[in-house]
């Protein structure tokens, strides 16, 4: 286990990080779905209206991809702040995986999704000296306060001195 007193505040267990918001516009939904998840309820408005989902909605993989993009931007902002304060900052490596992904509500065209990470644990890696594994719960919530997606994520990280 990491000595949490030495961790930058935003990666300590128990902390919630507001990663960011994203509005799923029609053209983005169609572009992503046509390239990566060409199911009719993602690619065809008429077919989507007559589907179980009742309207054109984003692929679940699109909602995960947006989280990754916003996550990376959030990390960059936090790290720049820590560097400017002369503090150690985390270098994030690859992820050993995600689990328990659930798409709880469809993300319809025009929905604004807010992403939040809650840090659950941070422990020393048993196989990569100097690296740690941080685990978090991710939640994506729509503009009505309803959870649209949840999953658990892990990532390797190490602390870099800004000195």
N, C-alpha and C positions, 0 to 999 in steps of 0.2 A: 504494500500500500504506500502511496506517496504521502509524504508529510504535507498535509493540506495547507499548512501555514506558508509553504514556499510556492504554492500554485498561484498563477494569475487568477484573479477573482472569477473570471467568467468560465473557468473550467473546473471549479470546485464542485464536488457532489452536493446536490441540493439546489444548485443555482439553475434558474430558468433564463434562457437566452431567447429573446425575441429576434428571430432570424430575419423576418421581413414579410411583406405582403406581395401578392401578385394577382392581377386581374386576368382571367383566362378569356382572351378575345377570340372571336370566331375564327379568324384567319390563322391564328396560332394553333388553335385546337385542330383545325383541318389539316394544316401543314404537318404537325407532329403525327397525327393519326395516319395520314396517307403514307408517311415514310416508315412508321414504326409499329402501328397498331391498327391496321385497316379493317376494323369491324364497322358494320353499318351505322351503329349508334354513335360512332365517333366521326364518320366521314360523310354521312348523307342525312340532311335535315328531315326529309320526309320519312325515311326509314327509321330515324331516331324517334320521331313523334309516335310511330306505331310500335315501338319497341317496349320492352319491360321498363326502360328508364324514362320514357315519355318525352324526351327531348335530346337535342345535340349536347353531348357532354365530353369532357376531356378524358383521355386515357388515364388510367391509374398510373401508368409509367410516366406520363407527362407530369402528373402532380409530384412524383418522386424526383424527376429531373429538375423541376423548378426549385424544389427544396435544395438540391445539391448546388445549383447556381447561386441561390440566395445565401446558403450556408458558407460557400467559399468567399463571397463578398463580405459577409459578417465577420468571418475569421480575419480577413485582410484589414478591415477597419479596426478591430480590436488589437491586432498585432501592431499596427501603425501607432496606435495610442500608447501601447506598452513600450514600444521602442522610443517614442518621443519622451517618455517619462524615465527612460533609462532602466526599465525593468525587464526581467526575463520574459520571453514570450514562447508560446508553443509552436513547434513545427509539426504539422500534421502529415502523416504518412498515409499509406493505403488503409483501407478498411478490411478487416477480416470477415465482415459480413453484417447482414441485417437479418432480423427474424420477426415473426409475428406481424407481418404487414397486413393491415386491414383497410379496405376501402369501404367506409361506413355509409357514406352518402355520395351520390354522383356530384361531380363538379361540372355544373352547366356553364354554357357560354355566358360570360358577363359576371360570373361569380368572382368575388374577391376572397382569396384564401390567405390566411395568416398562419405562418409557421413558427412553432416554438419548440425548442429543445430543452429538456430537463436532464441535467447531468445526474447519473445514477451512481457511477463508480469510476474510479481511476486507480489502476494497480500496475505494478511493475510487470513487464512482459517476462515470461519464463524462458522465451527462446531468443529474444533480441535485447542483449544488454544495452542499457542506457535508454531504452524505449519503454513506454507505458501503453496500456490499453484503457481508453476511456469509453465508457458505455453511457448511452443516453436514450431517453424516450423522446420520440418525435411526435408532435401533434400538428395536424393541419385543420384549421377551423374556418368555416365559411362566414360570410358577413351576417348571418343570422345566429351566430354563436353555436352552430352545430358542428360536431367533429366530422370531418370528411375522410380523414385518413389518420392512422396511427401506425407506428412501427418502432422497433428497438434497433439501435445502431451501435456499432463499435468502430473505433478508429485507433490506429497507432499514433502516438505523439511523443515528442521529446522536448525538453526545455532548452532554449537557446539563450545564452547571455547576450544582452544588448550592449555590453561593454566592449 
